[in-house]
Amino acid sequence: MLAVLQRVSEARVIVDGETVGEIGHGLLALVCAERGDTTAEADKLLAKMLKLRIFPDDAGKMNRSVQEVGGGLLIVSQFTLAADTSGGNRPSFTDAANPQTGQALYEHFIARARAAHPVVESGRFAADMKVQLVNDGPVTIPLRIVPPT
């Protein structure tokens, strides 16, 4: 599973003119399930995301997690993270999970996040979403959890 995390001071997702998810200070997580991913990869990705120390401590060093600072999570599905551009100028998305698996893993990820963290918002799977954010730092971190071979 793939994710791009952005430390934000605020973020929101809009679908058809309606705000469907919104947080203040916290993490915007763009997530993508790849072929072969299971709930095990989703769980490992969430655990890493919740414990990743990318928020400043009192000395200004990135030493606190989203859980430690009480930040929100805004989780947005984004299959384009699986883009393969090695074959030319048009990206291939064959490494992304099929839509049914992708949706199931996205919903599992959100449910687990809500069980583990107090403030979790989300976008809508496969919707045309507009994502607005104020990147804090800026801090942007890519994560990848690969299934065992």
Secondary structure, DSSP 4 states (H G I P E B T S, - for coil): -EEEEEEEEEEEEEETTEEEEEESSEEEEEEE-BTT--HHHHHHHHHHHHH---EE-TTSSEEE-HHHHT-EEEEEE-GGGG-B-TTSSS-B-TTBPPHHHHHHHHHHHHHHHHHH-S-EEE--TTS-EEEEEEEEEEEEEEEE-PPP-
